[in-house]
C-alpha cells in the first residue's frame, strides 16, 4: 500500500495532466534588502539554488526556511511574506507560477495534501537542470520547452512532497473528486495486477458502478476491466523478460490454457509472449 499512496502519478496515461505556466519563470536574485508580501492567483513553486529565504504562509505558526536544494509550494490565493536569510550569499532560485489539471477537469493541486517543504531528490542531477531552466527562461511568452522542463521538476516535487489526498472536498459530484477517484482506482489496479479484481476495487468508490465505469473509460480510454487486463499483460511481459517460460507465466497469471493466455497477451501487447521472453545466449 505504501507504493500506492506515495506514487500518485505512476500509472496515469500520457496527456492526463494539463500544465499551464501563468508566466515565464522568475529568476530570483535577492540580497539582504529583499522583502515581499503578496497574494498570487496561481500556485507558485519556489526552489532555492543558493543562499536562503524565509517565508510565512497565511496563518502558519512557523516560517519556512528555504535552503539550496529545497523547494516549497505556495498555494494559489495564499498570502505570504518573504525575507532574505542567506547570510553573506545572495538568495537565488526559481519561482514558477502554474496551474495543473487532471483530465482537464478542475485543479489537481487542491486535491493533494503535501509537505510544506522538501529536499528535492537527485539534487546532483536536478541542480544543473534547474540552473539551465532558469537561464533559458524567456522574457515574453512561455514556450513549449519551458513547459516540458517544468513538468519534470513539478512531478519530482509532488512525488517527494505527497502525503495523501485532500479529504476536505467530499462532494462526489465534484469533477475534481471524480477524477481523483478514477486516478486512485487506476493506481490500485496497476500497482497490484494479480491482486483484487475490479469489483473489489470499486467497492469503496462513492458512485453508481455503471456511471463510474463510463467516466473511467472516458478519461482512461479503457473500462476498468480492460485497464486491469492491460496491466496484467504488462506485468506478464516483465515476467517473461526475466526469463520465465510462457507456460509458467500463464499459470502465474491464472490461465490454465497457455494458448488462450498467448492469444489474450497478443491482443494487448501486439506480439506473442515468446517475443518478450528473455533467452539466455
C-alpha positions as CSV (number, residue, x, y, z in Angstrom):
1,X,0.0,0.0,0.0
2,X,2.9,2.4,0.6
3,X,3.7,2.3,-3.1
4,X,0.1,3.2,-4.0
5,X,-0.1,6.0,-1.5
6,X,3.3,7.6,-2.3
7,X,3.4,7.5,-6.1
8,X,0.2,9.3,-7.2
9,X,1.1,9.7,-10.8
10,X,2.9,6.5,-11.7
11,X,0.1,4.9,-13.7
12,X,-2.0,7.6,-15.3
13,X,-1.9,7.8,-19.1
14,X,0.1,10.3,-21.1
15,X,-1.9,13.5,-21.6
16,X,-4.0,13.2,-18.4
17,X,-2.2,16.1,-16.7
18,X,-2.7,19.6,-18.2
19,X,0.0,22.1,-17.1
20,X,-0.3,25.8,-17.7
21,X,2.6,28.2,-16.9
22,X,1.0,31.5,-16.0
23,X,4.2,33.5,-16.8
24,X,7.8,32.8,-17.5
25,X,10.0,31.6,-14.6
26,X,11.1,34.3,-12.2
27,X,14.9,34.4,-11.9
28,X,15.2,35.1,-8.2
29,X,18.2,37.1,-7.1
30,X,17.8,38.7,-3.7
31,X,20.1,40.5,-1.2
32,X,19.6,41.4,2.4
33,X,17.1,44.2,1.5
34,X,14.6,41.8,0.0
35,X,11.1,41.7,1.4
36,X,7.8,40.6,-0.1
37,X,4.2,40.5,1.0
38,X,1.6,39.4,-1.6
39,X,-1.0,37.0,-2.9
40,X,-0.8,35.2,-6.2
41,X,-3.9,33.9,-8.1
42,X,-2.0,30.8,-9.2
43,X,0.2,28.2,-7.5
44,X,3.8,29.1,-7.0
45,X,6.7,26.5,-6.8
46,X,9.8,28.1,-5.3
47,X,13.2,26.4,-5.5
48,X,16.4,27.6,-3.8
49,X,19.7,27.4,-5.6
50,X,21.9,29.4,-3.3
51,X,21.7,31.4,-0.1
52,X,18.3,31.2,1.6
53,X,14.9,32.8,2.3
54,X,12.3,32.7,5.0
55,X,8.6,32.5,4.1
56,X,5.5,32.9,6.3
57,X,2.4,31.4,4.7
58,X,-1.0,32.5,5.8
59,X,-1.7,31.8,9.5
60,X,1.0,29.1,9.8
61,X,2.6,29.1,13.2
62,X,6.2,28.7,12.0
63,X,8.0,30.2,9.0
64,X,9.5,28.0,6.3
65,X,13.3,28.4,5.9
66,X,14.4,27.6,2.3
67,X,18.0,26.4,1.6
68,X,19.8,25.2,-1.5
69,X,18.2,22.1,-3.0
70,X,14.9,22.7,-1.1
71,X,11.5,23.5,-2.6
72,X,8.2,24.7,-1.3
73,X,4.7,25.3,-2.8
74,X,2.7,28.4,-2.2
75,X,-0.9,27.5,-3.0
76,X,-3.0,29.9,-5.1
77,X,-4.6,32.8,-3.2
78,X,-2.4,32.3,-0.1
79,X,-1.0,35.4,1.4
80,X,2.7,35.1,2.1
81,X,5.6,37.2,3.3
82,X,9.2,36.5,2.4
83,X,12.5,37.8,3.7
84,X,16.2,37.3,2.9
85,X,18.0,34.8,5.2
86,X,21.1,33.9,3.1
87,X,23.9,35.3,5.3
88,X,26.7,36.6,3.1
89,X,25.4,34.8,0.0
90,X,22.7,36.0,-2.4
91,X,19.4,34.2,-2.3
92,X,18.9,32.8,-5.8
93,X,16.5,30.4,-7.2
94,X,13.4,29.8,-9.4
95,X,9.8,30.8,-8.8
96,X,7.2,29.4,-11.3
97,X,3.5,30.3,-11.3
98,X,1.4,27.5,-12.7
99,X,-1.8,25.6,-12.7
100,X,-2.3,21.8,-13.1
101,X,-5.4,19.9,-14.0
102,X,-6.2,16.2,-14.0
103,X,-8.1,15.0,-17.1
104,X,-8.7,18.7,-17.9
105,X,-11.3,19.0,-15.2
106,X,-10.5,21.1,-12.1
107,X,-7.5,21.9,-10.0
108,X,-5.4,18.9,-9.1
109,X,-3.1,20.6,-6.6
110,X,-6.0,21.5,-4.3
111,X,-6.8,17.7,-4.1
112,X,-3.3,16.9,-2.7
113,X,-2.0,17.1,0.8
114,X,1.7,18.0,0.5
115,X,4.6,18.6,2.8
116,X,5.3,22.3,3.4
117,X,8.9,21.9,2.3
118,X,11.1,19.2,0.8
119,X,14.6,18.5,-0.2
120,X,14.4,17.7,-3.9
121,X,15.6,14.1,-4.7
122,X,18.6,13.5,-7.0
123,X,19.7,17.1,-6.5
124,X,23.1,16.4,-8.2
125,X,21.0,15.8,-11.4
126,X,18.3,18.4,-10.8
127,X,20.5,21.3,-9.9
128,X,22.2,21.8,-13.3
129,X,18.8,21.1,-14.9
130,X,17.2,23.8,-12.9
131,X,20.1,26.3,-13.5
132,X,19.6,25.7,-17.2
133,X,15.8,26.1,-16.8
134,X,16.4,29.4,-15.0
135,X,19.0,30.7,-17.5
136,X,16.8,29.9,-20.5
137,X,13.5,31.3,-19.2
138,X,12.1,33.5,-21.9
139,X,11.4,37.2,-21.3
140,X,8.0,37.2,-23.0
141,X,5.6,34.3,-23.6
142,X,6.2,30.9,-22.1
143,X,7.5,28.2,-24.6
144,X,6.8,24.5,-25.1
145,X,10.3,23.7,-24.0
146,X,9.7,25.5,-20.7
147,X,6.5,23.6,-20.1
148,X,8.3,20.2,-20.7
149,X,11.2,21.1,-18.4
150,X,9.0,22.4,-15.6
151,X,6.8,19.3,-15.7
152,X,9.9,17.2,-14.9
153,X,10.6,19.4,-11.9
154,X,7.0,19.6,-10.7
155,X,6.5,15.8,-10.8
156,X,9.7,15.3,-8.8
157,X,8.5,17.8,-6.2
158,X,5.0,16.3,-5.9
159,X,6.4,12.7,-5.7
160,X,8.6,13.8,-2.8
161,X,6.1,16.0,-1.1
162,X,2.9,13.9,-1.4
163,X,1.3,12.8,1.9
164,X,-2.2,11.9,1.0
165,X,-5.3,13.0,-0.9
166,X,-7.1,16.0,0.5
167,X,-10.2,14.9,2.3
168,X,-11.8,18.3,2.6
169,X,-13.6,18.1,-0.7
170,X,-16.0,15.2,-0.1
171,X,-18.7,16.1,-2.7
172,X,-18.9,13.1,-5.0
173,X,-20.5,15.3,-7.7
174,X,-17.3,17.4,-7.9
175,X,-15.4,16.9,-11.1
176,X,-12.2,17.1,-9.0
177,X,-13.3,14.3,-6.8
178,X,-14.5,12.1,-9.6
179,X,-11.1,12.5,-11.4
180,X,-9.2,11.7,-8.2
181,X,-11.3,8.5,-7.6
182,X,-10.5,7.4,-11.2
183,X,-6.9,8.0,-10.6
184,X,-6.9,6.1,-7.3
185,X,-8.6,3.1,-8.9
186,X,-6.2,3.1,-11.9
187,X,-3.3,3.2,-9.4
188,X,-4.6,0.3,-7.4
189,X,-5.2,-1.8,-10.4
190,X,-1.8,-1.0,-11.8
191,X,0.2,-1.5,-8.6
192,X,-1.2,-4.9,-7.8
193,X,-2.2,-6.6,-11.1
194,X,-2.5,-10.0,-9.6
195,X,-4.4,-8.9,-6.6
196,X,-8.0,-7.8,-6.1
197,X,-10.4,-7.7,-9.0
198,X,-12.3,-4.7,-10.4
199,X,-15.4,-5.3,-8.4
200,X,-13.5,-5.3,-5.1
201,X,-11.6,-2.2,-6.2
202,X,-14.8,-0.3,-7.0
203,X,-16.5,-1.2,-3.7
204,X,-15.0,1.9,-2.0
205,X,-16.0,4.3,-4.8
206,X,-18.9,6.5,-3.9
207,X,-20.6,6.3,-7.3
208,X,-23.0,4.2,-9.2
209,X,-20.8,1.4,-10.6
210,X,-22.1,1.8,-14.2
211,X,-21.7,5.6,-14.1
212,X,-18.2,5.3,-12.7
213,X,-17.2,2.7,-15.4
214,X,-18.3,5.1,-18.1
215,X,-16.4,8.0,-16.5
216,X,-13.3,5.8,-16.1
217,X,-13.4,4.8,-19.8
218,X,-14.0,8.5,-20.9
219,X,-10.8,9.6,-19.1
220,X,-8.6,6.5,-19.3
221,X,-9.5,5.1,-22.7
222,X,-10.4,1.7,-21.2
223,X,-13.1,0.3,-19.0
224,X,-11.8,-0.7,-15.5
225,X,-11.8,-4.4,-16.6
226,X,-9.9,-3.8,-19.8
227,X,-7.5,-1.5,-18.0
228,X,-6.8,-4.2,-15.4
229,X,-6.2,-6.8,-18.2
230,X,-3.8,-4.4,-19.9
231,X,-1.8,-4.0,-16.6
232,X,-1.8,-7.8,-16.1
233,X,-0.4,-8.3,-19.5
234,X,2.3,-5.6,-18.9
235,X,3.2,-7.5,-15.7
236,X,3.3,-10.7,-17.7
237,X,5.7,-9.1,-20.2
238,X,8.0,-8.1,-17.3
239,X,8.0,-11.7,-16.0
240,X,8.8,-13.0,-19.5
241,X,11.6,-10.5,-19.7
242,X,13.1,-12.1,-16.6
243,X,13.3,-15.4,-18.4
244,X,10.2,-17.3,-17.2
245,X,8.6,-19.6,-19.7
246,X,5.3,-18.8,-21.4
247,X,3.7,-21.7,-19.6
248,X,5.0,-20.6,-16.2
249,X,3.8,-17.0,-16.7
250,X,0.4,-18.2,-17.9
251,X,0.0,-20.3,-14.7
252,X,1.1,-17.3,-12.6
253,X,-1.5,-15.1,-14.3
254,X,-4.2,-17.7,-13.6
255,X,-4.6,-19.1,-17.1
256,X,-5.0,-22.9,-17.3
257,X,-4.5,-22.8,-21.0
258,X,-1.2,-21.2,-22.2
259,X,-2.6,-20.9,-25.7
260,X,-5.5,-18.8,-24.5
261,X,-3.1,-16.7,-22.5
262,X,-0.9,-16.2,-25.6
263,X,-3.9,-15.0,-27.6
264,X,-5.0,-12.6,-24.9
265,X,-1.4,-11.4,-24.5
266,X,-1.1,-10.6,-28.2
267,X,-4.3,-8.6,-28.2
268,X,-2.9,-6.2,-25.6
269,X,0.8,-6.2,-26.3
270,X,0.8,-6.5,-30.1
271,X,3.2,-9.5,-30.2
272,X,3.4,-13.1,-28.9
273,X,4.6,-13.8,-25.4
274,X,7.6,-15.7,-26.8
275,X,8.9,-12.5,-28.4
276,X,9.1,-10.8,-25.0
277,X,10.9,-13.7,-23.3
278,X,14.5,-13.2,-22.4
279,X,16.5,-16.1,-23.7
280,X,19.9,-16.9,-22.4
281,X,22.7,-16.5,-25.1
